[in-house]
Amino acid sequence: MKSASRIMLPALATLLLSVAFSNTSLATRNLARADEASRPAAPPLPEPAPRPPLHPRIDALIEARLNGVTVAPQSDDAEFLRRVYLDLAGRIPTAMEAREFLADSTPDKRERLVDGLLSGPEYPRRMRELFHAMLLERRGDNDEWTVFLRNAFEQNLPWHLIARAILKPDENDEQLRGAAFFMTQRLVSEGAMAPVDVPGLTRDVARLLAGIDLECAQCHNHLTISHYLQRDFQGLHMIFENVKTRNDLKFPAVSEGVLSEKKEFKSVFEQVAMKTGPLIPGGEEVSIPTFEKGQEYLVEPDRKARMPGVPKFSPLEELSERLASPQNDLFTRNIVNRLWWVMMGRGLVEPLDLHHADNPPSHPELLDLLASEFAASSFNIRWLVRELTLSKTYQRTTRLLYTSAAEQPHESYAIGLEKRLSPEQLFWSLITATGDLERHRQRLAKEGKASLNSEAVVEQTPDLKSLKRAMIDTFANPPKEPEVDFAPSVKGALFLMHEDQILRLLKPQTGNLIERATSQSDDDTVRELCLCVLTREPADDELATLTDYLKQNADRRDEAIANLTWALLTSTEFVVNH
């Protein structure tokens, strides 16, 4: 029998070397209220008609396939609280938030917490950071792209409209035009003589928006997946061959040339000439209209102003309308599989973005249900995330209490699955846990900058802004590498051990965790540290061990408290979402 993970001091340094990500928490008073007060108002989109609850049907389909597998009990309140804050707010809860929730005895408190987080100011930020990493895969940052994602999630823009804005950017819409960065950042030459990686853009659109990986179908039919054909790749590739980055605007934008004929291609194996028109993943080939010479443009190009023309036929528009559509099963099934992976720690289709007949979902009826209900909800991401969060499947404990891991296979979802923390979750939780975020919020308030939200506090505090950049650089995957697997690194471990920006957070400063802990008794200090960092009370054996450590180091108590805090922040329990 394996009990819940516990943090014991002698093992902490060893544990650190296997850690690449971390997340933290602290009693940052009124943090959510300050964020809410300062969030700029955005015109709300009309909410779709209410949908019947989905989460009971999710649980029924999961339970129908258990086949005798032992089901883990529901998480306790502390475990659920930490998990849902990380997933919906991008950080762990403060000590005050934890105390309030754990003291609440009302039966609907979990549902009320979920609804409060989904309607709060940190959910849009969490989703923006999540989808930035998912869609850009650490290729860089852009203010217009940030505005696009911020507006999308503050307004709960339906997923198919987000995807359409990416596939057919509109430079005339200030809220959406930044979506072009998805393409322009991929249409960049990475060397003086290097060609623009149009095949890479083609593969990314197919993979991220349709869930098919055509990398091995560029020069021939896929050798192991009979459903991925060279024609699929070439039909999509010709759309992006026709796209260029605009240089006449100060923000990301693309233009299209005139497309008048099909593309010819050959397999490297057979050398037989074939042709295709624009081909939409999950859809049909698009016929190319013909125009009389000189009549191809809606708006003629302006050579002096360096403005490209606007062709009457837009393959990008055809792609955006036909791919990002409720009728396109590839599009709908891939995003619900992605969101299931985000919330549950494993996709119904694994590996992600590899949908084909020989790689069926673990729960086909469930994937069908999620896809159909998501489309029927008008691609309402917030609604689907809420339903996933309210399910018993999501709320199961990750602790192996009664059986071995082999008796509760991951694909059964009979037990909660631990998930990697993103660099962003690490950053926000760390400065919350140590009190640094609230400390700087109070400093700025004294300077007359009251009611700043968390992002504004970071932007106006060079130390925090620098720390966030350093954490992303240290803990994120390399550019172009999907962040779907946990990848410990020595670089990350050394950062947590020696980085001055981390060690500075562990010095006593007015109002921070270390300063507060030094004024308490040994028992209260340990309880405060565990609640702020681990979102739970210490177990009896932990309390005894850690208070004994403080007693043995009474002559250097401040340093001992800092060491203990550092040990908790770098523990295995802290660096995963469990």
N, C-alpha and C positions, 0 to 999 in steps of 0.2 A: 504494500500500500504506500502510495506517495502522497505526502501532505502538501499543503500550499507552500509556495516558495517563501523562505524567511531569510532575512539579511543578518549574517553573522560576521563580525569584524575580521576574524583571521582570514576569511576567504575573499575579502573584497578586492584586494589588489590583484589577485589572480583573475577574478571575474572581469575586471576592467579590461584586461588584454583581449578578451573575446567580444568586447562591446564596440559597436560603431555608431550607435545612435543613443540619444538620451532624451528624456523629457522630464519636466519638473513642475512644481506648484508652490504657491504661498498664499497667505491670507492677505491678498491685495483688496482692500476694502472698496466696495462700491465700484469695482472695475467695470462690470457689465452696465451699470447705470450711466457711468461716464461715457462709455462707448455709445450707448443709445442716445444720449443727449446731444452728442456731437455729430452723429451720422447725418450727412446731407440728405435732404428729402429727395426722393426720386418718384416720378409719376408711376403709380402702381399699375401693373397689368391686371386686367380682369381675371379673377381666379376661375378656373374651370368649375363646372358643376361638381358638387361633392360626389365622391365615389364610395361605394360600399367598402367596408374594411377588407383589406387584403391579407393582413398578417395572420388571421386564423387559418386561411386557406394555405398560406405558406407552410405553417406548422403541420397541417394535416398531410401535405404532400411529402414533407421531410419524414414524418413519423411513419408514413406508409411504406417507406423503403428501408427502415431500420433493420428488419429481419433479425430480431433478437439482440441487436447491439445494445449494450447498456447505455442509457441516456444520463448524462451528467445533470445534476440539479441546477436550478436557476442560480445565477450569481447572487451574492449577498449585496446589500445596498451600497457598500463601499466600493466593491468591484464594479458594479454597474455604473455608479456615479463617475468614477474615473474614466471608464471606457467611453461613456456617452459624451463626456466633455471633450475627450480627445477627438472623437469622430465628428462631432457637430460644432465644436468651438475651436478645435485645433490646439487645445492646451488642457492640462489637468485642472481641477477646481481649486479655488483658494480654500484656506482653512475655514474661513467664515462660511463659504458656500457649502463645504462638506458638513460642518456642524449643523447648519440649518436643515440640510436634506436628511442627515442621519437622525435628527431629532424629530422629524416629521413622521407621524404615525398614520396619516390618512392613506386609504388603500389605492388612490389614484395618483400618488405622488410621482411615480415614474413617468406616466403619461403627461402629467403637467410639466415635469422637467423637460421632457423631449419637446413639447410644444413651445415652452419658453425659450429653449436654445434655438429652435428652428426659426422663431420670429425675432431673435435677438441680433445684435450687430456683429457678432463674431462668426456666425454661420456663413454669411457671404464671403468674409475674408478667408475662412477655412476652405471653402469650395473654390475660391479663386486660386489660392495657393495649390490646392490639389490638382485642379484642371490645368494650371500653368505647367506643373511638372509632368502631368499626363500627356498633354498635347505638344508642348515644346520640347520636352525631354532634355531640359537644361541647356538649350541652345543659346540662351541669352535673355535679356530683359528689354522691355520697351514700354515707355509711359502710355502710349496709345493702346497697346495690347492690354496693359493693366486696367485702363479705363474701360475697355470693352468687357473684360471679365468681371470687373467690379459691378458695372451696370447690369450685366447679365444675371448675376446671382442676387443682387439687391432687388431686382425686379422679378426674380424667378422666371426669367425668360425660358420658354420651352426649349428642350434640347434640340429639336429639329430646326428651330430658328437660330440657335447658336451655331449649329453645323452649317446651315445655309449661309450665314454671315461669313464663316471661314472659307467656304468653297466659292462664294461669289461676293467678294467684299464690295461694299458700297462706300465710295470715298465721299459721298454727299451726306452721309449720316454720321454725325460727330460721335454718337454713342457706340456705333457699330464698326466704324471704319478701321479701328485698330485690329480687327480680326485678320486683316491682310498680313499681319506679321507672321502668322502661321506659314504662309507661302513665301513671303519675301525673305525670311530668315533661312529658308531652305534653298532659295534661288540665289545663293551667294557662292562665288568661286572661292575655294580655300587655298588658292595658290596662284601665282602669276600666270602659269600655263595650265592650270587645272580647269576643266570644264565645270559648268554649273551642274549640280547633281540632280537633274530632273528625274532620273530613275529612282533616286532616294525619296523625292517628294511623292512620286507615284506610289511607291511601296507604303509610305507612311499614311497616305490617305486611305488606301485599301485596308491597311492593318488597323488603324485607329478608329476609322469611321464605319468600316464594313466587317471587320474581324476576319479578314483573309490575308494571309502572308504570301505575297506573290514574289518574294525575293528570288526564288529558284525557278520562276516561270518567265524570266525576262528573255532568255535566249532559246527556250524550248519549253515544251510542256513539263510541268513538275514531275520529277522522277518517281516520287513516292506518294503524291496526293493526286489521284486521278481527276479530281474536280477543279484543280488549278491549272488553267491552260495558258499557253503563251498569248493566245488571242485576248485573254482577260487582261493581261499586263499591257499589251500593245494598244488595246482599245482605250485604256485609261491613260496610258503614257502620252498618246498623241494629243490629249486635251492639254496637258501641262507643257508639252513642247511648244504649244501655241501661246504660252503665257510669258510675259516679261515684267520685271520690276520697273515701276515708273520712277523717273528721276526728276520730274517737274513739280513734285509736291514735297512738303516737309514732313509728311507722315507716311507710314507704310501704305503702298497701293500697288496694284497690278493692272496690266492691260492685256488685251487679247489681239492677236492678229486675225486676218481673214483666213478661215478654213474652208477650202473649196473641194477637196478630194480626199478619198480614203488613203489610209496608210498601208504601204506594202512592207511585209516582213517575211523572214524565213527562219526556220528552225536550224540551229547549227548542226543538227544531226541529219536532216533530210534535204535541206537546200531547195525546198519547193516554195515558190512564191505564193504568198497568201495576202489577202487584203482585209482590212476592217475599218469601219467608221468608229466614232466615239462610242465606247462601250461602258455602261454604268454597272459597277459591281452590284450584283443582285437584280439587275434589270436587263434591258434589251439594247441592242445597237441602235444608235440614234442616226437617222437619215440626215444627210448633209444637203441643205437646200442650195439651189443654184440661183445666181443673180447675173443680170447683164453687167458687162464690164463697166465699171464706174458707178455701179449702183450697190456696191457691197456694204457701204457704211451708212449707219444712221447719222453719225456725226463724223465729218471728214477730219483727218489728222491735221493739226496746226504745226507745221514744221518750225516756224519762228518761235513759237511758245513752247516748243518741245512737247506738245501734247499729242498723245496717240489718238487715233481714230476709235470710234465705237462701232464695231461690226454689227450688222443686222442679225447675224447668227452667232450666238454666244454658247459655245460648248460648256463653259463654266456654269452658266445659268441652267442648262440642261442637267448637268451633273448635280448641282445643288438641289434642284427640284425633285429629281428622280431618285437620288441616293438618300437624301434626308427626308424620307417620306414614310408615313404609317404603313404604306403598302410594301415597303422594302424590308423583308424579314431580316436580312443581314444587318442592316443599320440598327433596327430595333433590338434584336437579340444581342448584338455586341455591347451596346451601352448598358443594358440591364445586367449582362454578365459582368461588365466592368464595375458597376455600382454594387453588385452582390459581393464581388471580390473586395472592394473598399471596405464594406461593412462587416463581412464575415471572415475575411482573411484568406479565402480561397474561391476561385471562380467555379461556377457550375460546369463550365468548359475550361479545362486546363490542358496545355498552357493557354494563357489568355491570347485573344486575337488569332486563334487558329481553329476557326469553325469549318468543319467539313464532315462528310458522312462517316469517315473512319475515325473521327475523334468526337464521339457523341457526348452530350452532357451527362453528368452523373445523375441528374434528375430531369429527364426530358420534359415531363409534364409540368414541372415547376418553371423551367425556362420558358415554355410556351405561355404559361399563365402570366408570368412577369412581363413578357414582351407584349402580349395582347392588352393587359391592363395598363401598362405604361403608355401605349399608343392611345388607348381609350381615354386616358387622363390628359390628353394633349401634351404628352411628353413632359409632365410636371415632375421635375427632379425632386423638389422639396417634398411632394406628396409621397413619392416612392421611397425616399430615404426615411420618412416618418414611419411608413408601414414596415420597412425592414427592421427599424429600431424597436418597434413595439412587439416584434415577434418573439416567441419563446426561444426560437433558434438563435437569435442574436443575443439574448439575455442569459444563455447558459454559461456556467462557470468554466474557466479554463483549467481548473485544478483537477488533477487526476486523483480522485478521492478513493475510488473503489477498484478500478481496473487498470490494466496496463494500456499504453498507447496503442498497442497492436489490437486490443479488443475494442477500441474506439477509433477506427480509421478516420482520417481527416475528411474524406469524401462523404462520410455519413452525416456530418454536422451534428453528431451526438454529443459533442463537447465543444465549448468555445475554443477558437483558435487564436493564438497569439499573433500579433501583427507588428511589423516593423514601424517605427516612428519615422516620420519624415524629418528632414532638417528643420523645417519650419515649426513643426510640433515641438521639436527639441528646443528651439530658441524661445518660443513663447512660454513654454512650461518652465524653462530654466529661470527666466527673469521674473516669472510669476512666483515660483517657489522661493527664490532667494529674497524677494521683496524689492528687487531693483526697479521693476516697472512702476510699482506704486510709489516708490521713493522719488523717482524722477517726475511722476505725475504731480505729486505734491510740490516739488520744487518749481515746476512750471506754473502751477496754480498761484504760488506766492509771487511769481513774476507777472501775474495778470493774465495768464493763459489757462483759465479754468475750463473744465469740461472737455478737455482734449481726449479723443479716443486713443486707443492703444497704438494704432499705427502712427498717429500724429505725434504721440510722445516719443516713439522710436525715431521718427524722421527728424525731430528737433533735439535729439540727444545723440551727439556724435559717437559716444562710447557704445550705445545700444545699436546704432545703425551699423557700426563697424563689426560688432559682435555677430549680428545677424548675417552679414555678408561672409564673415569668416566661417560660421557654422555651415552655411550652404556650400561654400567652397570645400570644406573639409568632409562633410558627411553625405553630400549628394553624389549620385553616380556620375561618371564622366558624361559629357554631352553626347547625345544620340543613343544613350543606353537606357532602356526602360527601367524605371524603378519599381520592379515587381518582385524582387527577391531580396532577402536580407543578406548584406555583404559586409561582414565585419572587416575592419582594417586596422593596421598598426597606426596609421596616420590619425585615425579617429581616437584611438586609445591614448596616444601621446598628446593629442590636443587637450583632452580632458585632464590629463595628468600634469601638464606643464604650462599650458597657455596662460599668459598673464591676465587676459580678459576673463578667464574662468576663475582664476585664483582671486582676482579683485572682488568678485561677488561674495567671497567667503570672509571678507574682512568686516568687522563690526562698523556699521554706519547707521546713522539715526533712522529708526523705523524699519530697518531690514531684519530678516529672519535671525541672523547671527546676533545682532544687538538685542533683539527681544529675548532670545533664548538665554543669553548670559545673565539676565536678571531673574531667572526662574530657578526653582529647585531642580535637583537632578531628575526626579521623576517627571516633573512637568516639562523640562527641557526635552527629554526623550519623546514624550507624547506629542509635543509641539512639532518636533522635527519629523516624526513619522506621519503625522496628519498633513503637514505642509508638503512633504516630499512624496510620500507613498499613498496618501489619501486613506489612511486607516490608522487605527490604534495599534500600538505594538502588542504582540503576544507576550504572555507572562515571561517566557524564557528570553525573549528579546529585551524586554524591559529590565530584567535582572542583569543580563550581559552588558547592555549599554550603559546602565547607571553605574555598574561596577567599573566600567572603563572610565567614566567621568570622575568617580571617586579616586581611582588610582592616579589620575592626572589633575588633581585638585589644584596643584601649584601652578599649573598652566592651563587653566580652565577654558579661557577664550580660544586658545589654539586647539584644545581637545574638542570643543564644540565645532569649530571649523573643520577639523579632520573628520569628525563624525558626519557632518553635513555632506562633505565631499564624498565620503564613502557611500552614503545613501543615494546621492545624486548619480553616482556611477555604477550602482548595483544593477544586476540583471533585472530585478523586479521593476526598476524604474525605467529602463530603456526600451521596454516593449509595451505595447497596448495589450493588456491581458484581461 
